[in-house]
Amino acid sequence: MERRTRVRFAPSPTGPLHMGGVRTALYNYLYAKKRGGDFIIRIEDTDSNRFVPGAEEYIIEALGWCGIIPDEGVENGKVVESPSERHPHAPYRQSQRRSIYRKYADMLVESGNAYYAFDTAEELSRARAEAESRGETFIYNQTNRKNLRNSLSMPESEWRPLLESRTDWTVRFRMPENTVVAMDDLIRGHVEINTDTLDDKVLWKRADELPTYHLANIVDDHLMEITEVIRGEEWLPSLPLHYLLYKAFGWEDTMPRFAHLPLLLKPVGNGKLSKRDGDKMGFPVFPLNWKNSEGETYHGYREDGYFPEAFVNLLAMLGWNPGTEQELFSMDELVEAFSIEHVSKSGAKFNPDKAKWFNKEYLRRRSDEALAADFLPILKEHGVEADGEFVRKVVSLIKERATFVKDFWDIASYLFVAPSSYNEKDVTKFWKEENWTLALKTAEFIRNFDGAFTKEALEGPLEEYIRSNGWPMGKVMNCLRLALAGNASGLGIADIVTLIGKEEFSRRIDAANQSAERRDTASSGESAC
């Protein structure tokens, strides 16, 4: 009988979740949903020295913003209060599962697949220094473990009492000698490695009675019935150990299949995408804002104005190819199209401009009503109370020019607030005396227009009025736009006038005329402004 698909995303709460981590979660989620399976979030917080307060909450909030919702995980553990009602795989924080791991560490020792090690940090430092003095690299493995302090090199009568008298010992995996480990990866294919190149990793630490990642993730994946482990390529060197651990426990029949995702690479040069790259080039590498212990704020995609759908779409395409020309996908479409076989082996270079392109495309596709609702809080920040229908009309006219909703204010603030100044460069170029005289005559035509005061009704007669008088269309329109908007760029005059209304239009023309007269006086007739 085929097992139900179960995958997990298992971050460590050591700081903000990098966008590469979000992509790993996304690929796990898509893989599970494509197969009608379960997506689990497990918090791997066994490294107490690196734990950062608030990091777990950040992870859950970030994934929730992206729409990557777990079927099981830490949220389930928070909601369910009665242990009898909990999911059989709970709890989902490894720190709450600490009582489980010692048993499995002892099982490995008893079967001869692991041993107790009593080497102090100082003794290991000396061993490394001695190896380096001989031009060698120190590896704790079969070539030297019998020369170190552990239960393989000491009689039981000597090491057994140390289990009680000391608290700095560890359990290490006993790597088999000269054995070829044959492995299969869903992305990278068949891989083989000889165990003589590997070291005896620490699996469990007496000091804090917690496992290391290697033991905890194998035990938890087994107990949680994980069928595929989809994780970053930085874990590829650990794959031989994990294969051997499954074999040591006798769990080969339920071993999950593995897939190691390619790295996200920096936009220029080589290497993994880092916060430093974002700082240097002005783009975020985290989904949400994060303030570190020094009070520094790292910018997030949410706070920078990205839609979660655009961010998710962007991440999906960094390392995965749908095999078609399609680039824009809803989450449901991603679920339908996703295939782990179409994930690349090589790293995916991040392009900040492409990220903006995705957001621009999603903004264009968003309804005017939704965009107006998004824009209203920004207007309030600028002290503007606006009618929702009016905002919707404005948004419908300007959204093609914007990349982010926050751009709406820069593009069209003049539709809500009269300009308090005029762009000097545009003034010099367009506000000549002869142009302004024609603009005032055109303004009078608009004031006296007795048709329906809509763009459709006004636009044709307005242009016909200017042409029939033989006036330069561009100069007149730019001069009027400068008076109404504060600069020469913006919407068409008919759009602006019918949006702000005749009364506000008249006020702005009068204010611009007063400014022109003052400028004319100051410049002694050199300019109409």
C-alpha positions as CSV (number, residue, x, y, z in Angstrom):
1,M,0.0,0.0,0.0
2,E,1.4,3.4,-1.0
3,R,2.1,5.7,1.9
4,R,0.4,9.1,2.1
5,T,2.7,11.9,1.1
6,R,4.0,13.8,4.2
7,V,6.7,16.4,4.0
8,R,8.0,18.9,6.5
9,F,9.7,22.3,6.7
10,A,12.0,22.3,9.8
11,P,13.5,25.7,10.4
12,S,15.7,26.7,13.4
13,P,14.5,29.8,15.4
14,T,17.9,31.4,15.2
15,G,16.8,34.7,13.5
16,P,14.6,35.9,10.6
17,L,13.6,33.5,7.9
18,H,15.6,34.0,4.8
19,M,13.8,34.1,1.5
20,G,15.7,30.9,0.6
21,G,14.0,29.2,3.6
22,V,10.6,30.4,2.4
23,R,11.3,28.9,-1.0
24,T,12.2,25.6,0.7
25,A,8.9,25.7,2.6
26,L,7.0,26.6,-0.6
27,Y,8.4,23.7,-2.6
28,N,7.5,21.3,0.3
29,Y,4.0,22.8,0.4
30,L,3.5,22.5,-3.4
31,Y,4.9,18.9,-3.4
32,A,2.5,17.8,-0.7
33,K,-0.6,19.6,-2.1
34,K,0.1,18.2,-5.6
35,R,-0.2,14.7,-4.1
36,G,-3.0,15.4,-1.7
37,G,-0.7,15.0,1.2
38,D,0.3,16.8,4.4
39,F,2.7,19.7,4.9
40,I,4.2,19.9,8.4
41,I,6.1,22.7,10.2
42,R,8.5,21.4,12.8
43,I,10.7,23.8,14.8
44,E,14.2,22.5,15.3
45,D,15.2,24.4,18.4
46,T,17.7,22.0,19.9
47,D,20.6,24.5,19.6
48,S,19.8,26.5,22.8
49,N,22.9,28.7,22.3
50,R,21.6,30.1,19.0
51,F,18.0,30.5,20.0
52,V,16.6,34.0,19.2
53,P,13.4,35.2,21.0
54,G,10.7,36.0,18.5
55,A,12.2,34.0,15.7
56,E,9.6,31.2,15.8
57,E,6.7,33.7,15.8
58,Y,8.4,35.4,12.8
59,I,8.7,32.1,10.9
60,I,5.0,31.3,11.4
61,E,3.8,34.8,10.5
62,A,6.0,34.9,7.4
63,L,4.7,31.6,6.1
64,G,1.2,32.7,6.9
65,W,1.6,35.9,4.9
66,C,2.8,33.8,2.0
67,G,-0.2,31.5,2.2
68,I,2.0,28.5,3.1
69,I,-0.3,27.0,5.8
70,P,0.6,23.8,7.6
71,D,-1.6,20.8,8.0
72,E,0.3,20.0,11.2
73,G,2.8,21.9,13.1
74,V,3.5,24.3,15.9
75,E,0.3,26.2,15.3
76,N,-1.6,23.0,15.9
77,G,0.2,22.4,19.2
78,K,-0.7,25.9,20.4
79,V,-4.3,25.6,19.6
80,V,-5.0,22.1,21.0
81,E,-4.9,22.2,24.8
82,S,-5.9,18.6,25.8
83,P,-3.0,16.1,25.2
84,S,-5.6,13.5,24.4
85,E,-6.9,15.6,21.5
86,R,-3.5,16.3,20.1
87,H,-2.4,15.0,16.8
88,P,-0.4,11.7,17.3
89,H,2.8,13.4,15.9
90,A,2.8,16.3,18.3
91,P,4.6,18.1,19.8
92,Y,6.3,19.8,16.9
93,R,9.1,21.7,18.8
94,Q,12.1,19.5,19.3
95,S,12.8,21.1,22.6
96,Q,9.5,19.6,23.8
97,R,10.5,16.2,22.5
98,R,13.8,16.0,24.4
99,S,12.8,13.0,26.4
100,I,12.5,11.0,23.1
101,Y,16.0,11.3,21.8
102,R,18.1,9.8,24.6
103,K,16.4,6.4,24.1
104,Y,17.4,6.4,20.4
105,A,20.9,7.5,21.1
106,D,21.2,4.6,23.6
107,M,19.8,2.2,21.0
108,L,22.6,3.1,18.6
109,V,25.2,2.6,21.3
110,E,23.8,-0.8,22.3
111,S,23.8,-1.9,18.6
112,G,27.4,-0.9,18.2
113,N,26.5,1.9,15.8
114,A,27.5,4.7,18.2
115,Y,29.7,5.2,21.2
116,Y,30.3,7.5,24.2
117,A,33.0,10.2,23.7
118,F,34.6,12.0,26.7
119,D,37.1,14.3,25.0
120,T,37.1,17.8,26.4
121,A,37.2,20.8,24.1
122,E,40.8,21.4,25.1
123,E,41.8,17.9,24.2
124,L,40.1,18.2,20.8
125,S,41.9,21.5,20.2
126,R,45.2,19.9,20.9
127,A,44.5,17.0,18.6
128,R,43.6,19.5,15.8
129,A,46.8,21.5,16.4
130,E,48.9,18.4,16.3
131,A,47.3,17.3,13.0
132,E,47.9,20.7,11.5
133,S,51.5,20.7,12.6
134,R,51.9,17.6,10.4
135,G,50.1,19.2,7.5
136,E,47.0,17.1,8.1
137,T,43.3,17.8,8.8
138,F,41.9,16.4,12.0
139,I,38.9,14.2,11.5
140,Y,37.3,12.3,14.4
141,N,36.9,8.9,12.6
142,Q,38.2,5.4,12.5
143,T,41.8,6.4,11.9
144,N,42.2,8.2,15.2
145,R,39.1,7.4,17.5
146,K,41.0,4.7,19.3
147,N,43.6,7.2,20.3
148,L,41.0,9.5,21.8
149,R,38.9,9.3,25.0
150,N,35.8,7.3,24.2
151,S,34.1,4.0,25.0
152,L,35.9,2.3,22.1
153,S,39.4,3.1,23.3
154,M,38.8,2.7,27.1
155,P,37.7,-0.3,29.2
156,E,34.2,-0.3,30.4
157,S,35.3,-0.2,34.0
158,E,36.9,3.2,33.2
159,W,34.3,4.9,30.9
160,R,31.1,3.6,32.6
161,P,31.6,5.7,35.8
162,L,32.2,8.8,33.6
163,L,28.6,8.7,32.4
164,E,27.5,9.7,35.9
165,S,30.4,11.8,37.1
166,R,30.8,14.1,34.0
167,T,28.3,16.2,32.1
168,D,30.4,17.1,29.1
169,W,30.3,13.7,27.2
170,T,28.6,13.1,23.9
171,V,27.3,10.2,21.8
172,R,29.1,9.9,18.4
173,F,28.0,7.9,15.4
174,R,30.4,5.1,14.6
175,M,31.1,5.6,10.9
176,P,31.8,2.2,9.3
177,E,35.2,1.7,7.7
178,N,35.8,1.7,3.9
179,T,32.1,1.4,3.0
180,V,30.5,2.9,-0.1
181,V,27.2,4.6,0.7
182,A,25.0,4.6,-2.4
183,M,22.3,7.3,-2.4
184,D,19.6,8.6,-4.7
185,D,18.4,12.2,-4.8
186,L,15.3,13.3,-6.6
187,I,17.1,16.3,-8.1
188,R,20.7,15.3,-8.3
189,G,20.4,11.6,-9.2
190,H,22.6,8.8,-7.9
191,V,25.4,9.7,-5.6
192,E,28.1,7.5,-4.0
193,I,30.6,8.3,-1.3
194,N,33.2,6.3,0.8
195,T,32.8,6.5,4.5
196,D,36.6,6.9,5.0
197,T,36.1,10.5,4.1
198,L,33.5,11.1,6.8
199,D,33.7,11.8,10.5
200,D,32.0,10.4,13.5
201,K,29.3,13.1,14.1
202,V,28.0,14.0,17.5
203,L,24.4,12.8,17.9
204,W,23.5,13.6,21.5
205,K,25.0,15.9,24.2
206,R,24.9,15.2,27.9
207,A,25.5,18.9,28.7
208,D,22.0,20.0,27.7
209,E,20.5,16.5,27.2
210,L,19.5,17.5,23.7
211,P,20.3,15.8,20.3
212,T,22.1,17.4,17.5
213,Y,20.3,18.0,14.2
214,H,21.4,14.7,12.7
215,L,19.8,12.5,15.3
216,A,16.7,14.6,16.0
217,N,15.7,15.1,12.4
218,I,16.1,11.3,11.6
219,V,14.1,10.3,14.6
220,D,11.4,12.9,14.1
221,D,11.1,12.2,10.4
222,H,10.6,8.5,11.1
223,L,8.1,9.1,13.9
224,M,6.2,11.7,11.9
225,E,6.1,9.3,8.9
226,I,7.8,11.8,6.5
227,T,7.9,10.4,3.0
228,E,10.1,13.0,1.3
229,V,12.8,15.3,2.7
230,I,13.1,18.4,0.5
231,R,15.8,20.7,1.9
232,G,18.6,23.0,0.9
233,E,21.7,21.8,-0.8
234,E,23.8,22.8,2.3
235,W,22.5,19.5,3.8
236,L,23.8,17.4,1.0
237,P,27.1,16.5,2.8
238,S,25.0,15.1,5.6
239,L,23.1,12.7,3.4
240,P,25.5,9.7,3.8
241,L,25.2,10.0,7.6
242,H,21.4,10.1,7.4
243,Y,21.3,7.1,5.1
244,L,23.5,5.2,7.6
245,L,21.4,6.2,10.5
246,Y,18.3,4.9,8.9
247,K,20.1,1.6,8.3
248,A,21.5,1.5,11.8
249,F,18.0,1.8,13.2
250,G,16.6,-0.8,10.8
251,W,14.3,1.8,9.2
252,E,15.4,1.3,5.5
253,D,11.9,0.4,4.4
254,T,10.4,3.7,5.6
255,M,13.4,5.9,4.7
256,P,12.1,9.0,3.0
257,R,13.3,10.0,-0.4
258,F,15.6,13.0,-0.4
259,A,15.7,16.1,-2.6
260,H,18.4,18.9,-2.2
261,L,17.4,22.2,-3.6
262,P,19.8,24.6,-5.4
263,L,21.1,27.7,-3.6
264,L,19.7,31.2,-4.2
265,L,22.6,33.1,-5.6
266,K,23.5,36.8,-5.4
267,P,22.6,39.1,-8.4
268,V,26.2,39.7,-9.3
269,G,29.2,37.5,-8.9
270,N,29.2,34.1,-7.3
271,G,28.0,32.9,-3.9
272,K,24.9,32.5,-1.8
273,L,22.4,35.4,-1.6
274,S,23.0,37.2,1.7
275,K,21.6,40.1,3.7
276,R,24.8,42.0,2.8
277,D,23.8,41.7,-0.9
278,G,20.4,43.2,-0.1
279,D,22.0,46.0,1.9
280,K,24.4,46.8,-0.9
281,M,21.9,46.8,-3.7
282,G,18.8,48.0,-1.8
283,F,16.5,45.0,-1.8
284,P,15.1,42.8,1.0
285,V,16.2,39.2,1.5
286,F,13.6,38.5,4.3
287,P,9.8,38.2,3.8
288,L,9.0,40.5,6.7
289,N,10.7,43.3,8.6
290,W,13.0,42.1,11.5
291,K,14.6,44.1,14.2
292,N,17.7,42.5,15.7
293,S,19.0,42.7,19.3
294,E,21.1,45.8,18.3
295,G,18.0,47.6,17.2
296,E,18.8,47.4,13.4
297,T,15.8,46.8,11.2
298,Y,16.1,44.4,8.2
299,H,13.6,45.2,5.5
300,G,11.0,42.7,4.4
301,Y,9.1,42.2,1.2
302,R,5.8,42.8,3.0
303,E,6.8,46.2,4.4
304,D,8.4,47.2,1.1
305,G,5.1,46.9,-0.6
306,Y,5.2,43.5,-2.3
307,F,2.0,41.4,-2.7
308,P,2.4,38.0,-1.1
309,E,1.3,36.4,-4.3
310,A,4.0,38.2,-6.2
311,F,6.6,37.1,-3.7
312,V,5.5,33.5,-3.8
313,N,5.5,33.5,-7.6
314,L,9.0,35.0,-7.7
315,L,10.3,32.3,-5.3
316,A,8.7,29.5,-7.2
317,M,10.5,30.5,-10.4
318,L,13.9,30.7,-8.6
319,G,15.1,27.2,-9.3
320,W,12.0,25.6,-10.8
321,N,10.9,25.7,-14.5
322,P,7.3,24.7,-15.4
323,G,8.4,23.6,-18.8
324,T,6.3,26.3,-20.5
325,E,6.5,30.0,-21.2
326,Q,4.0,30.8,-18.4
327,E,5.5,33.0,-15.6
328,L,2.5,34.2,-13.6
329,F,0.9,31.5,-11.4
330,S,-1.7,31.6,-8.6
331,M,-1.0,29.3,-5.7
332,D,-3.5,26.7,-7.1
333,E,-1.8,26.9,-10.5
334,L,1.6,26.3,-8.8
335,V,0.3,23.3,-7.0
336,E,-1.0,21.9,-10.3
337,A,2.2,22.6,-12.3
338,F,4.9,21.9,-9.7
339,S,7.2,18.9,-10.2
340,I,10.4,18.2,-8.3
341,E,11.9,16.8,-11.5
342,H,11.8,20.3,-13.0
343,V,13.8,21.8,-10.1
344,S,17.3,22.7,-11.3
345,K,20.5,21.3,-9.9
346,S,22.4,24.6,-10.3
347,G,21.9,27.7,-8.3
348,A,19.3,30.3,-9.2
349,K,20.6,33.9,-9.5
350,F,18.2,36.4,-7.9
351,N,17.3,39.4,-10.0
352,P,15.8,42.4,-8.0
353,D,14.4,43.9,-11.1
354,K,12.5,40.7,-11.9
355,A,11.1,40.8,-8.4
356,K,9.7,44.3,-9.1
357,W,8.3,43.0,-12.4
358,F,6.4,40.3,-10.7
359,N,4.8,42.8,-8.3
360,K,4.0,45.2,-11.1
361,E,2.2,42.4,-13.0
362,Y,0.2,41.4,-9.9
363,L,-0.7,45.1,-9.2
364,R,-2.1,45.4,-12.8
365,R,-4.2,42.3,-12.4
366,R,-5.6,43.3,-9.0
367,S,-9.1,44.7,-9.0
368,D,-9.5,48.5,-8.7
369,E,-11.6,47.9,-5.6
370,A,-8.9,45.9,-3.9
371,L,-6.2,48.5,-4.9
372,A,-8.3,51.3,-3.5
373,A,-8.7,49.5,-0.2
374,D,-4.9,49.0,-0.2
375,F,-4.3,52.7,-0.9
376,L,-6.7,54.2,1.7
377,P,-4.4,53.6,4.7
378,I,-1.6,55.3,2.8
379,L,-3.8,58.3,2.1
380,K,-4.6,58.5,5.8
381,E,-0.9,58.5,6.6
382,H,-0.7,61.7,4.5
383,G,-3.7,63.2,6.3
384,V,-6.2,62.6,3.5
385,E,-9.7,61.3,4.0
386,A,-11.1,60.3,0.6
387,D,-14.2,58.7,-0.7
388,G,-13.7,55.1,-1.6
389,E,-15.3,55.4,-5.0
390,F,-13.2,58.4,-5.8
391,V,-10.0,56.5,-4.8
392,R,-11.2,53.6,-7.0
393,K,-11.5,56.0,-10.1
394,V,-8.0,57.4,-9.4
395,V,-6.4,53.9,-9.0
396,S,-8.0,52.7,-12.3
397,L,-6.2,55.5,-14.1
398,I,-2.8,55.3,-12.6
399,K,-2.2,51.6,-11.8
400,E,-0.4,51.0,-15.1
401,R,2.3,53.4,-14.0
402,A,2.9,51.9,-10.6
403,T,5.0,49.0,-9.3
404,F,3.8,49.2,-5.7
405,V,0.6,50.6,-4.1
406,K,2.8,53.1,-2.2
407,D,3.7,54.5,-5.7
408,F,0.2,55.8,-6.1
409,W,0.9,58.7,-3.8
410,D,4.0,59.8,-5.7
411,I,2.1,59.4,-9.0
412,A,-1.1,61.1,-8.1
413,S,-1.0,63.0,-4.8
414,Y,-2.1,66.1,-6.7
415,L,-5.5,64.5,-7.2
416,F,-6.1,64.6,-3.4
417,V,-4.0,67.7,-2.4
418,A,-3.4,70.9,-4.4
419,P,0.3,71.5,-5.2
420,S,2.0,73.8,-2.8
421,S,4.9,74.4,-5.3
422,Y,5.8,74.0,-8.9
423,N,8.6,72.0,-10.5
424,E,11.3,74.6,-11.3
425,K,12.6,72.7,-14.3
426,D,9.1,72.4,-15.8
427,V,8.4,76.0,-15.0
428,T,11.4,77.1,-17.0
429,K,10.5,74.9,-19.9
430,F,6.8,75.5,-20.2
431,W,5.6,78.4,-18.2
432,K,6.5,81.0,-20.8
433,E,4.3,84.2,-21.0
434,E,2.8,83.2,-24.3
435,N,2.1,79.7,-23.2
436,W,0.5,80.8,-19.9
437,T,-1.7,83.3,-21.7
438,L,-3.1,80.5,-23.9
439,A,-3.4,78.2,-20.9
440,L,-5.6,80.8,-19.1
441,K,-7.8,81.1,-22.2
442,T,-8.1,77.3,-22.3
443,A,-8.9,77.2,-18.6
444,E,-11.8,79.7,-19.2
445,F,-13.1,77.3,-21.9
446,I,-13.1,74.5,-19.3
447,R,-14.8,76.7,-16.7
448,N,-17.6,77.5,-19.1
449,F,-18.0,74.0,-20.5
450,D,-21.7,73.2,-20.2
451,G,-21.7,69.6,-21.3
452,A,-21.6,66.6,-19.0
453,F,-18.4,67.1,-16.9
454,T,-16.8,63.7,-17.6
455,K,-13.6,62.9,-19.3
456,E,-15.5,61.3,-22.3
457,A,-17.6,64.5,-22.8
458,L,-14.8,67.0,-22.2
459,E,-11.8,65.5,-23.9
460,G,-12.8,65.9,-27.5
461,P,-14.2,69.4,-27.4
462,L,-11.1,70.6,-25.3
463,E,-8.6,69.3,-27.9
464,E,-10.8,70.7,-30.7
465,Y,-10.8,74.1,-29.0
466,I,-7.0,74.2,-28.8
467,R,-6.5,73.0,-32.4
468,S,-9.1,75.3,-33.9
469,N,-7.2,78.2,-32.5
470,G,-4.0,77.0,-33.9
471,W,-2.3,76.8,-30.5
472,P,0.5,74.3,-29.7
473,M,-1.3,71.4,-28.0
474,G,1.7,70.1,-26.0
475,K,2.7,73.5,-24.6
476,V,-0.8,74.4,-23.6
477,M,-1.5,71.0,-22.0
478,N,1.8,70.9,-20.2
479,C,1.3,74.4,-18.9
480,L,-2.1,73.5,-17.6
481,R,-0.9,70.3,-16.0
482,L,1.9,72.2,-14.3
483,A,-0.7,74.5,-12.8
484,L,-2.9,71.6,-11.6
485,A,-0.4,69.0,-10.6
486,G,2.8,70.9,-9.8
487,N,4.7,69.3,-12.6
488,A,4.3,68.7,-16.3
489,S,3.9,64.9,-16.1
490,G,0.7,63.1,-15.1
491,L,-2.7,62.3,-16.3
492,G,-4.4,63.9,-19.2
493,I,-6.0,67.3,-18.5
494,A,-9.6,66.0,-19.0
495,D,-8.9,63.2,-16.5
496,I,-7.5,65.6,-13.9
497,V,-10.2,68.3,-14.3
498,T,-13.1,65.9,-14.1
499,L,-11.7,64.2,-11.1
500,I,-11.0,67.2,-9.0
501,G,-14.1,69.1,-10.2
502,K,-14.7,72.6,-11.6
503,E,-14.5,74.3,-8.3
504,E,-11.1,72.9,-7.3
505,F,-9.9,73.4,-10.9
506,S,-10.7,77.1,-10.7
507,R,-8.9,77.4,-7.3
508,R,-5.8,75.8,-8.7
509,I,-5.7,77.9,-11.9
510,D,-6.1,81.1,-9.7
511,A,-3.3,80.0,-7.4
512,A,-1.0,79.3,-10.4
513,N,-1.9,82.6,-11.9
514,Q,-1.0,84.4,-8.7
515,S,2.3,82.5,-8.7
516,A,3.0,83.4,-12.3
517,E,2.3,87.1,-11.6
518,R,4.7,87.1,-8.6
519,R,7.4,85.4,-10.7
520,D,6.8,87.9,-13.5
521,T,7.3,90.8,-11.2
522,A,10.4,89.2,-9.7
523,S,12.0,88.6,-13.0
524,S,11.1,92.0,-14.4
525,G,9.3,90.7,-17.5
526,E,11.9,88.0,-18.4
527,S,9.4,85.2,-17.8
528,A,5.7,85.0,-17.2
529,C,6.5,83.0,-14.1
